[in-house]
Amino acid sequence: MRLAGFYLFALFTGILPVLFPDSYYVTVVGVTICTNIILAVSLNLLMGYAGQISLGHAAFFGLGAYASAILTTRYSLDPWVAMSIGAVLVGIFSLVLARPILRLKGHYLAMATLGFGIIIHILFVQMDSLTGGPDGMSGIPVLRLFGIPIDSDLKWYVVMASAMLFSIWLSLNIADSRAGRALAAVHGSEAAAQTMGVDTARVKSHVFVFSAVMAALAGSLFAHQQSFVSPESFSFFFSIELVTMVVLGGLASTFGAVFGAIVLSLLPEFLLVFEDFEVIIYGTILMAMMIFLPQGLFVTLSRKLHCMFASRLQGTK
């Protein structure tokens, strides 16, 4: 059933630029949505399936972006090589960070990840000789795929949509695998999971690293797509936005994360007049979801529709 939904979503994603070839919302906003979906899906693996809250996910996104920007502009490396090195470095860094930080639980873990995100953002701003400081870095080279330069909105849509679909497919398969069941056990009760033979520390570390690497790869693609990076794109507020995406759709639901990312990516386009109150709006949405729909909007609606169709089928028998 999950894969059927994936194939339907992939079909819709593929035909969208065909139906609307000159649409701003497809080629420009669509790239942003694809990026946010990758980030939300990766964060959902950590928060939704493993139950480990993170308020610093934007930091890994930024580390991947700056790794590609620095390695290509200052050391003239090939963009794909730079992306690979950036992903490896973020993977090593997150692995070193995972063990001590994931010993914390609840509010302590939230505060630790919040502090980590703020520290990374400050480094982006202060290390101006390497990162360009508050002004950021420009001149990031164009990405090439099989010798073809990705130099148009439509080409970037194809690249980002492909990366997005792969991340969704990967998340769905992880959720249905043995690793996914281990994550669910850790989320339910770490003590119970340990009695069942699950190495909870290892499971949490692995999902933390995997989530961080996914975010870093999204950051690298973002850097080459924008040809410019600045600390503003990787602030604490963006981490809160990512958390809101996951909560809005529904924790432990891959399609819920997709739904939340789409809604919150489109929301600023329709609320430009409230641009100065964006953080307040996200905070209000987050509080409302936790109070009235703790399982998430997408998950709640899906279950209600399932119950409605099941009752109708029983009524026809």
N, C-alpha and C positions, 0 to 999 in steps of 0.2 A: 504493500500500500504506500509506504514511504517513497519507494523508488518510482512508483507510478506518478506520484505528485512531483517528484524531481523531473521526470521526463516531460511532464506537462509544462512545468515552469521553464525547462530548457527550451522547449518548442516556442513558448511565448517570447522568451528572451531573444531567440534567433530570428523570429519573423518581425519583431518590433521595428528594427531599422529598415526592413523591406516595406512595411506598411507606411512608415513615416520617415522617408529618407532625408528630408530636410528639417526634421524637427529638432529644435534646441533641447527639448526635454529628453529626447532619446540619446543624442550624441554627447551632449555636455553634462546635463544633470544625470544621465544614465551612467556615465563614468564614475561620478561621485557616489551614486547609489551602489554600484558594484564594489567600490573600495570599502564603503561602510559595511556592506554585507559581509565581506571577508573578515573585517575586524570584529563585527558582532558575532559571527559564527565562531571565530577563534576564541573570543571571550566567553561565549556560551559553553564551550567545552570545559573551561575552567570553573566558571560560576554556576552554570546550570546543571551540568552533569556531575562535576566533582564537588560542587558546593563550596568552592574557595573564592571568596570575594576579592576583587582587585579594583582599586581606584587609581591605578597607574598604568593602565594598558596602553595609553597614548604614548608612553615613554618608549616602549618597544617599537611602536610605529615610527616614532621619530628617530630612533637609533638606526633602523633600517634605511630610512630616507637619507639621513646624514652620512651613513656609511657609503652609500652609492654616490652621493654628491661629492664627498671628499675624495674618494678613491678615483673617480672619473675625472674630476676637474683639477685636482692637485697632483695626482700620480698617473694620469692618462691611461688608466686601466680600461679594458673593454667593459661596457655596462653589465653584461651577463656575468663576467668574472667578478666585478664589484658586488653585484647582487649576491652571488654565492659566498664571497668572503664575508659580506655583511651578515648574511643568515647564519654562517658558522660562528662568527664572533658573538652575535646575539644569543645563539644557542649555548655557547660556552658560558657566557656571562650569566644567563638566566639559570643555568644548571648550578653554578656556584652560589647564586642568590637563593635558589629554591629551598634548599635544605634548612637554612636558618629561618627564613621568613615564613615557611609553611609549617613551622612548629607552632606558630601563633594561630589563634582561632578568633572568630567573631570580630568584635570591634578592634581588637589588637591587630589582627591581620589587615583589616581595612585601613587602619592608621599607618601601618608599616608600608603598605603599597602606595598609600597617598603620599607619604614622605619620600618614597623612592621616585615617584613621578615628578614631584616638585624639585627634587635634587637634579634629576636629569634635565628638566626644563631650565633650571638655573645655569647648568653647565653649557647648554646650547647658547644661552644669552651671553655668558661671561667669557667663554673661550673664543673670543672674536678672531684671534689669529688662525684658528682652525675652522670654526663654523661660520664666520662672518658676523657673529654677534647678533644683535637685534635686527640688523638689516638683512640677515640671511645670506644665502648663496644663490647665484644665478649662473647661467651658462652651462647647465647640466646637459650633456650631449643626448642626442636623440637615440632612442632604443631601436635596434634593428633586429628583425626576425627573418631568418633565412635570406639575409641580404636586403630585405625590403625595409626601408625606414618607416617607423611608425610616427608619421608626421601629420596626421589629420584626426579630427574628432571621431570619425567613423572607424578608422583603424584602431584607435585607442579603445573604442567601445568593444570591438571584437576581441581585443587582447584582454581587457579587464573583465568582460563577460565570460570569457573562457576560464580565466583564473577564478572568478567567482563561482562558476558552476563546478569546477574541480574541488574547491574548498567545501561546497555544500555536499557534494558526493562523498568526499572524504569524511566529513562529519557524520553523515548518515551511516556510513559503513562502520565507523568507530563506535557509534552508539549501539549498533546491532552486533558488535563483536564481543569477544571475551573481555577485551580492555574496557569496553563500554559498560559491561556488567560490573566490572571491578570499580569503575568510577561511580556507578549508581550505589554500590555497596558502601563506598567511602562517604558518599553524600548522605546516605541514610543513617549510618552509625559507624564511626571509625572503630569503636571497640568491637562491635559485632563483626565488622569486616576482618579485623585481625584474628578473631577466633575462627573465622572460616578460612584462614590461611592467606589472606590478602596482605601483601607488603604495602601498607597504606602510605608510608613515607616515599617509597619508590613510585607508586602510582601517582601521587600528587606531584612529585617532581617531574615525572615524564609529561603529564598533561600541562604543567606550567611551562616547561621548555617548548613543547609543541605549539602551544598557544602563542608564546612569544615569537617563535620563528615565523609562524604564519603572519603575525602582525608586522614583523620586520620585512618580510617579502612584499607585503602590501605597501609598506612605506617606500621601498625601493622603486616599485612601479609608480607610486605617486610622485616621487622625485623626478623621474624621467618624463612622466606625463606633463607635469607642471613646468619642468625646466627651471624650477626655483623652489627653494625650501627656506622657511623661517621658523623660529621658535613658536610663533603664534599658533601654528597649525597643530602643535603637540602639547598644548597646555593641559592643566588639570581639568579645565572646563570640558575639553573634548573627551577626556576619560569619563566624566560624568555623563556626557551625551551617549557614549557607548554603553555604559551601564543602563541608562534609560532605555536604549534600544532593546537590550536583552530582556529587561523587566517588562517592558510594554508588550512584547510578543509573547513572552512566557518562558520561564526558566526550564532547562532540560528539553527544549523543543528547537530543533534546527530551523524548521520553517517559521517558528515563532520569532527567532532572531532575524530571519530574512524579512519577515513582516514588519518588525519594529524598525529595522534599518531603512526600509522603503518609506515608511510613514514619517520618520523623523528627518529623513533626507529631503523629502518633499515639503515638509512643514514650513521651513524658512522661505520657500518660494512663494507660498500663499500668505505668509504673515510678515512681509517685508516692513510693514508699518510698525511692527512690534520688534524690530531687530534689536533695539537696545534692551529689551526685556527677555531675550532668548534664554538666558540661564534661569530666570524666574519661571518661565514657561516649562522648561525641562524639569525643574524641581517640583513644580505643581503636578505635572504628569506623573512623576515618580511617586510622589506621596499618594496621589489618587489611586494609582494602580496597586500600591501596597495595602491601602485601606479597603478598597472596594473590589478589586480584582487581583488578588495576590497570585493567582495562577497565570495571569497574563491575558491580554485581550484576545490574542489569536487562539490560544489554547482553550479559553472559556467558550469562545464562539464555535470552535471546531467541535467541542464536546456537546454543546447544545444542538448543533446541526446534526451530529451523529445520533443523538438520542431522538431527535424529531423524526429523522428518516427511519430509524429502527422501529419506532412506535407506529409509523404509517405502514411499514412493511408488515408488521404483526397484525395491524387492523385489516389489511387486505386479505389475510389468510383465512 
